[in-house]
Every structure is written in C-alpha cells, then in structure tokens.
Amino acid sequence: MTPTASKNHWIQNDLPRVFYETLKQVGFTPKRLYEPSAGAGVFITEAEKVFGSFGQVTAIEKDRLSALV
C-alpha cells in the first residue's frame, strides 16, 4: 500500500445522505458548503441532492490521487 492510499477514507453515499436529510428535517438549509477533504465529492453530491444547488461550494483536496478520482 502506498503512503497516499493508506490515508484515504472512502465513504458510501448513505452516510452523508442521512446526515443532510436529518439537517433538512430540523429546518437547517445551508447557503454555502465547505468540504475540507473532498475526495471523490460524495458529501458535495449528496448535499446537492438533498438541498438543491448552493450559492457557493468550496472543496479542498490535498491528496493528488484522491483529487483525480
């Protein structure tokens, strides 16, 4: 395993979807989204599915391999 691969954490779509659906149920609707470890963009994609589009999305991925996914 490469040093890069050992630091990656891949997540299924279910966790962020449930997280965002719960926020929406309690009345929270974000206007902006900040993703400090974007990876494949699962959290961003699921947020847009639940809330629609955002005024601003900022996504950071410092790992080059993960950024290419």
NULO-131329 format. One record per atom (N, C-alpha, C): residue in one letter; x, y, z. Coordinates in steps of 0.02 Angstrom, whole numbers, padded with zeros to 5 digits, always signed. Example, Ala and Ser with C-alpha at 12.3 -4.5 7.8 and 13.67 -1.06 7.14 Angstrom:
! NULO-131329
a+00660-00284+00390/a+00615-00225+00390/a+00660-00165+00390/s+00642-00112+00354/s+00684-00053+00357/s+00645+00002+00394/
***
This chain:
! NULO-131329
m+00043-00059+00000/m+00000+00000+00000/m+00045+00062+00000/t+00028+00109-00042/t+00067+00170-00045/t+00049+00216+00013/p+00094+00261+00032/p+00077+00308+00086/p+00014+00348+00072/t+00002+00365+00009/t-00058+00403-00009/t-00120+00361+00003/a-00120+00299-00020/a-00179+00257-00014/a-00195+00241+00059/s-00144+00237+00102/s-00157+00221+00172/s-00193+00277+00209/k-00194+00337+00182/k-00226+00394+00215/k-00297+00406+00191/n-00317+00373+00137/n-00382+00386+00107/n-00437+00350+00146/h-00493+00382+00152/h-00552+00353+00184/h-00610+00361+00136/w-00633+00306+00108/w-00687+00308+00060/w-00753+00296+00097/i-00803+00332+00076/i-00867+00328+00111/i-00923+00316+00061/q-00972+00277+00081/q-01030+00265+00038/q-01077+00325+00042/n-01121+00329-00006/n-01167+00386-00010/n-01218+00388+00046/d-01232+00332+00079/d-01284+00330+00130/d-01271+00376+00189/l-01210+00377+00215/l-01195+00417+00274/l-01206+00492+00262/p-01177+00522+00210/p-01190+00593+00200/p-01263+00608+00184/r-01296+00563+00148/r-01367+00574+00132/r-01409+00577+00195/v-01399+00530+00241/v-01436+00530+00304/v-01420+00592+00345/f-01357+00611+00347/f-01335+00671+00382/f-01372+00733+00356/y-01372+00742+00290/y-01404+00802+00261/y-01480+00799+00266/e-01509+00740+00259/e-01582+00734+00267/e-01603+00752+00338/t-01563+00732+00387/t-01577+00749+00456/t-01573+00824+00467/l-01522+00856+00440/l-01517+00929+00445/l-01578+00963+00415/k-01599+00939+00357/k-01657+00969+00324/k-01721+00959+00366/q-01729+00901+00397/q-01788+00887+00438/q-01793+00934+00498/v-01736+00956+00525/v-01738+01001+00582/v-01738+01074+00561/g-01744+01086+00495/g-01752+01154+00470/g-01688+01190+00451/f-01633+01155+00447/f-01570+01186+00428/f-01560+01182+00353/t-01553+01240+00321/t-01540+01243+00249/t-01479+01286+00236/p-01422+01255+00220/p-01361+01293+00209/p-01362+01333+00144/k-01329+01389+00145/k-01322+01431+00085/k-01254+01418+00051/r-01205+01396+00091/r-01138+01382+00065/r-01116+01314+00092/l-01069+01284+00056/l-01043+01219+00076/l-00967+01221+00072/y-00934+01200+00126/y-00861+01195+00129/y-00843+01123+00142/e-00804+01093+00098/e-00783+01024+00105/e-00706+01022+00110/p-00679+01013+00170/p-00607+01017+00180/p-00567+00956+00157/s-00601+00903+00140/s-00567+00843+00115/s-00613+00810+00064/a-00616+00840+00005/a-00667+00824-00045/a-00665+00754-00073/g-00606+00726-00083/g-00601+00659-00112/g-00639+00655-00177/a-00685+00608-00182/a-00725+00598-00243/a-00787+00643-00244/g-00796+00683-00192/g-00852+00730-00191/g-00918+00702-00167/v-00916+00647-00130/v-00978+00615-00107/v-01019+00661-00063/f-00988+00696-00016/f-01026+00741+00028/f-01057+00798-00012/i-01022+00824-00061/i-01048+00879-00102/i-01107+00855-00144/t-01098+00798-00177/t-01150+00770-00220/t-01214+00756-00180/e-01206+00726-00122/e-01265+00710-00082/e-01299+00772-00054/a-01260+00822-00037/a-01289+00886-00012/a-01331+00918-00066/e-01306+00917-00128/e-01344+00947-00183/e-01408+00908-00197/k-01406+00842-00188/k-01466+00801-00198/k-01520+00819-00147/v-01500+00832-00085/v-01547+00846-00032/v-01570+00919-00033/f-01523+00966-00041/f-01539+01037-00034/f-01546+01074-00101/g-01527+01043-00156/g-01525+01080-00219/g-01458+01114-00226/s-01456+01166-00265/s-01391+01200-00276/s-01375+01248-00219/f-01312+01265-00215/f-01287+01311-00164/f-01262+01374-00197/g-01261+01429-00160/g-01233+01490-00186/g-01158+01485-00196/q-01125+01445-00152/q-01053+01438-00156/q-01033+01369-00128/v-00990+01335-00165/v-00961+01272-00141/v-00886+01279-00145/t-00853+01267-00088/t-00780+01267-00086/t-00757+01198-00066/a-00717+01167-00110/a-00693+01099-00097/a-00617+01098-00101/i-00586+01067-00051/i-00514+01061-00048/i-00495+00987-00046/e-00445+00968-00083/e-00417+00900-00078/e-00342+00905-00087/k-00306+00892-00033/k-00233+00900-00036/k-00198+00839-00066/d-00232+00781-00065/d-00202+00721-00092/d-00214+00718-00168/r-00162+00716-00207/r-00169+00719-00280/r-00207+00660-00308/l-00194+00600-00282/l-00228+00541-00307/l-00304+00546-00294/s-00322+00565-00234/s-00393+00572-00217/s-00427+00626-00259/a-00390+00679-00273/a-00418+00734-00313/a-00434+00711-00385/l-00399+00662-00408/l-00410+00637-00477/l-00470+00590-00482/v-00495+00566-00426/v-00550+00517-00428/v-00613+00548-00452/
***
